[in-house]
Amino acid sequence: MSELGDFLKAKRAALTPQDVGLSAGHRLRRVAGLRREEVAMLADVGVDHYTRLEQGRTTGVSEAVLAGIGRALRLTDDEQVYLRTLARPPARPRSRTDAQDGGMPGISAPTAALLDSLAAAAAPALVLGRRMDILAWNPPAAALFLDFAQLPAGHRNLVRLVFLEPRVRGLYAHWESVARDAVARLRMAAAAHPHDERLTALIGELSVRDEDFRRWWSSHTVKAADQGRKTFHHPVTGPVELDWQALRINARHDQTLVVYTAPPHSPAGQALRFLHSWTAEPRPSAT
């Protein structure tokens, strides 16, 4: 079964006839959720046409058909984007180098200066690559999370840390919500870069090593959130609630700047300033 077929099956299994205004009828239903025939009827497409899509056969699929299926399955805006990406996948790169482009690119001088400016405001900031690799960070980000420089370069990945690093996992007051969102965003990246071997390897490692990741990955939830709020249980400051924003800064390498902020005179803002100053001061060595 293709990724597209798995996604469509998962979405129609999540709906009941009553959800979409259909009568369940008196016959025993052999499948969970909607039947293919019901989705096709709601989408105003032929059953054979819809069946071919569930089989991963997308040649010649029109925008109108995809829009109709999206409406029939009650897809969110992010899920609509995901459906279109799966139905029209990017071509396989011509070379191995092209396939791994964006592997671990550096950041530009203006981006480095921006990180420094945010550090002066005690705002934690990270630059992420398309696999959510942590490409760069400022001192407040290291103070909020951990010293990324002490990690092997291959382990500096935000999703990997959320699942496999106890120090990061324990920071989040609502870890399950954060982790589910991370899986959903990683699915969006996997659809956009289906030939990325490093991304495939990351998904494989997390699937093997973490049961929660494996279960949530199989749910086919997708999300492309660009802002939100997280509560951290920090060992130095205690609970601190921060807003975050994800801003695209380099389309060529799919780089994104993630910034954590709080109102200047709020308890969270004061906690960030204290944390930044606390980590900036030299700590007495143990004797």
N, C-alpha and C positions, 0 to 999 in steps of 0.2 A: 504494500500500500504506500502511496506517495504521501509527502507531508500535506499536500493539499487535500487528499482524500481523508487523511486522519483528522485534519482540522474540520472539514465539513461534517464528517460523521460525529465528531465530538459536539459540534454546535447543534446539530439536529437532535442528538440524544439528550441534550440539556433542555429541550422544549417539549411541552405537552400540547396536544391539540387545543386544549382550553387556553393556553398561553397565546395562541395565534387566532382565536375565535372560531375554531373548528369543533365539531361534535366528536366526542370520543367513540360514539357508536356503541353497539352492543356486542360486537365480535371481540374475542380475546385478541389482544395485540401481541404480536410475536416479537416486537422490537421495542426497546426503550425510546421514548421521545417520538419525534415525527418520522413517518415513512418517507422514502425518497419521492414517492408519488405526491405526497402532500407538500413537500418542499417545492417540487416542480410546479405544482398547481399554484401555490402562493407566489412563486417567482415568475409565473407566466412563461415558462419554458417547457420544452418537451422532456418527458421522463428520460428518454434515451440520451438527450443532451446533458441533463443533469448527472445521469449515471456515468457518462464519460468523464465528467469533471471529477467525480469521486474516485475514478480510476486513474486520475492524474493526466488525462488526455485533454490538453488545453488548446490545441492548435485551432486558431481561428475564433477563440472565444471573444465575444464582443463586450464592450463596456456596459451596454444595456443589460446583458445577461448577468454580469457580475453584480451590477447594482440591484437587479431584481432578486438575486440570491441573498445579497446582503440584507435587503429589506425582509425577505421571507424568514431569515434566521435571526432577525433582530440584532444584527451586529452593531457594535459600537463603532465610532469613527476610526479608532485604532485598528479594530478588527477588519474594517473595510479596507484600510491600507494594507494590512497583512494579507488579506484575500487576494488583492490585486498583485501584490509582490509574488505570492506563490503561483498565481496563474500566469504571470509574465516574468519568470526568473531571469536574472542577468545572464548574459552569455558566459560560457566558461572562458577564463583568461587565456590568452595565447601562450603564456609561458608561466613557469613556476614562480618566477620573480613577480609577475603581475598578480598571481593568485595570492601571494603573501604581502602585497603592497599594504602599507599601513601596519606592518608588523610591530615595530617599536620605534616609530619616528620621533625625532626630537621636536622640541617646541621652538617657536620663533622668538627672537629678541623682544618684540612687543608683548608677546604673551608672558614671557618671563618678567618683564617690567610690570605687567598687570598683576601677576601673583605677588610681587613685592609691594605694590600699592595696597592690595587687599590685606597683606600682612600688617602694614602700618595701621590699618583700621581694625586689627584683631579679628579679621574675617577669615575663617578657614576656607581654603580653596584647593581643588584638585583639577588636574587636566587628565581626562580619560580618553583612551583610544576607542576604536569601534567595538573591541571585545570587552570594554570596561577595564582594560589595563590602566594602571595608574602611571602615567608618563611623567608627571611632575606634580609638585605640591609646595605649599608654603609652610613656614614654621607653625602657624596656628592649626593647620590641618594635622601636622604630626602631633601637636599637643592634644588635639581632640581625639584622634584615633590611636596612632602609635607611630614610632619612628620607622617610616617605610624604608629608610636607607639601610636598616638592619636586616631587612628581608632579602632573600635571593631575588634577583630581577624577575625570574619566572613566576614568583609568588605574589608579585605586586599587581593583583587583579582584584577589583572591588567585590565582584560576585564570589570569587574564591575565598576572600577573607571573610565575607558575611557568613559563609557556610562552614569553612574549615579552620578559621583562626578564632580560638576561644576568647581572646582579648577583644576582638572586634565584635564577635557575636554577642558577648555580654554587655556591650555598650548600649544596645538598642532596647528601650523599654517595651517596644512592640516588635520584637524580632520577627515573628511570623509574617506580619504585614510587610515589613521591609524586605524579607527574603522572597516572599511571593512576588512582589513588585520587581525585584531584581531578576527573577526567572522570566517574568513576562517581558521585560525589556531585552533580555538576552535572546528570547525567541524572535523578537523583531529584528535584531541584528543578524541572527542566523538565516532568516529569510532573505535579507538584503545581500548577504555574502555566503551563498550556499557552497562555494568552492574554497572557502577559507579553512585550510587544514588545522591551523592553530585554534581557531574557534571550535571546530569539530572536536579537537582533542580536549579542550577545556570542558565542553559539554559532556564528553565521555567520562572524563575523570570525576566530575561532580556527580554524575549519574551512578557511578560505581561506589563512590565513597560516602554519599549522603542519601539516605532513604527519602527525606523530605524533598530534596531537589528532584530525585527520580519521580516521585509521585506528582509533584507540581508541574514538572516538565511534560508529563503525559497528559495533563489536563488541557494543554493547548491554549492557555490564557496568554493574551498579548497586551502590551501596554507601552505607550511612548510618552510617559508623563514628563513634563518639563519643569514642574515645581511642586512643592508640597511642604510638609512640616514633620519633623521627627523629634522625638524625645530621647535624650541620651542619659544614661545613668553613668556619669563620669566619676571615677574614683577620687578625683581631686575636688571637683565642684559640686558633686551630687547631681540631682536631676536638673537638666537644662533643656528647654524646648527651643528648637531652632527652625527657622524657615530655610528652605533651600531652593535654588534655581539652577537649571541646566541650560547653558547657552552654547550654541554651536559657534566655534571660533575658527575652524579650519576644515572646510568641506573636502579638500584634497585628501586629507588623511583621516577624515571622520573624527576630528578632535572636538571634545566638549569640555567646557569649563563648568564645574559644579562649585557653587559658592554657598556657604552657610552664613546666615545673618540673624540678627535680632535687633529690635528697637534699641537705640543708644542708651536710654536710661532705664531700660527694663532689667529685671533680675537676670535674665538670660544674657543681655548685653554686658552687664557687669561681670557675669561669670566668664564670658569670653575674654574680657580684658584681663581679669585676674589670672585665668589660665595661661594666656599669652605671656604675661609678665612673669608668672611663676616658672614657666619653662624656659624663659629667656635668661633668668638669673642662674649663675653657676650654683649647683647643689654641692654641699659639703660631701666629700668622699667618705665612705664607710671606713671605720678603723677597727 
